[in-house]
């Protein structure tokens, strides 16, 4: 599965605790690889960054399409690792 790069929000949760593990928002492309990982490539003003998110029976993810009809070509990206607080 591979999709085009457009504005999205990705949330990854621990299904046992309900805890948010990872969150990213911005222009991204999402696909799966042969190792059971979700591959999230995010466009920034300095190029692209790729995150590999390991999926197992205790994780789930939600993707929201944030594409608007009037999009400008900006690179706003937000990434959060909650355990770094």
C-alpha positions as CSV (number, residue, x, y, z in Angstrom):
1,X,0.0,0.0,0.0
2,X,1.4,3.4,-0.9
3,X,-0.4,6.7,-1.2
4,X,0.5,10.2,-2.5
5,X,2.0,12.9,-0.3
6,X,-0.7,15.1,1.1
7,X,-1.5,16.7,4.5
8,X,-2.4,14.0,7.1
9,X,-2.4,13.3,10.8
10,X,-1.1,10.0,12.1
11,X,-1.7,8.8,15.7
12,X,-0.3,5.5,17.0
13,X,-1.7,4.0,20.2
14,X,-0.9,1.2,22.7
15,X,-4.1,-0.9,22.7
16,X,-3.5,-2.3,26.1
17,X,-3.2,1.0,27.9
18,X,-4.8,3.4,25.4
19,X,-1.7,5.5,25.6
20,X,-0.6,7.7,22.7
21,X,2.8,6.4,21.5
22,X,3.5,8.6,18.5
23,X,1.8,11.5,16.7
24,X,2.8,13.3,13.5
25,X,1.0,15.9,11.4
26,X,2.1,17.3,8.0
27,X,2.6,16.4,4.4
28,X,3.3,12.7,4.3
29,X,3.1,9.5,2.4
30,X,2.2,6.3,4.2
31,X,3.0,2.7,3.2
32,X,3.8,-0.7,4.7
33,X,7.0,-2.7,4.2
34,X,7.8,-6.4,4.4
35,X,8.8,-6.2,8.0
36,X,5.4,-5.4,9.5
37,X,6.2,-1.7,9.8
38,X,4.2,1.4,8.9
39,X,6.5,3.6,6.8
40,X,5.7,7.3,7.2
41,X,7.7,9.7,4.9
42,X,7.2,13.3,5.9
43,X,8.1,16.3,3.8
44,X,10.0,19.1,5.6
45,X,11.5,22.3,4.3
46,X,14.9,20.5,4.4
47,X,13.8,17.4,2.5
48,X,12.0,14.2,3.5
49,X,12.3,12.3,6.8
50,X,11.1,8.7,7.2
51,X,9.7,7.1,10.4
52,X,9.4,3.3,10.6
53,X,6.6,2.4,13.1
54,X,6.6,-1.2,14.2
55,X,3.1,-2.7,14.3
56,X,2.1,-5.6,16.5
57,X,-1.1,-6.9,18.3
58,X,-0.7,-4.2,20.9
59,X,-0.6,-1.2,18.6
60,X,-3.1,0.5,16.3
61,X,-2.9,3.6,14.2
62,X,-5.4,6.2,13.0
63,X,-4.8,8.3,9.9
64,X,-6.8,11.5,9.2
65,X,-6.7,13.2,5.8
66,X,-6.3,16.9,6.4
67,X,-6.2,17.9,2.8
68,X,-8.1,21.1,2.0
69,X,-9.3,22.4,-1.3
70,X,-7.1,25.5,-1.1
71,X,-3.7,24.1,-0.2
72,X,-0.6,26.2,-0.2
73,X,2.8,24.6,-0.7
74,X,4.0,24.8,2.9
75,X,6.0,22.4,5.0
76,X,4.4,22.6,8.4
77,X,5.2,19.4,10.2
78,X,4.5,18.5,13.8
79,X,5.9,15.4,15.5
80,X,5.4,14.3,19.1
81,X,6.9,11.5,21.1
82,X,4.9,11.7,24.4
83,X,7.4,9.8,26.5
84,X,10.0,12.7,26.1
85,X,8.0,15.0,28.3
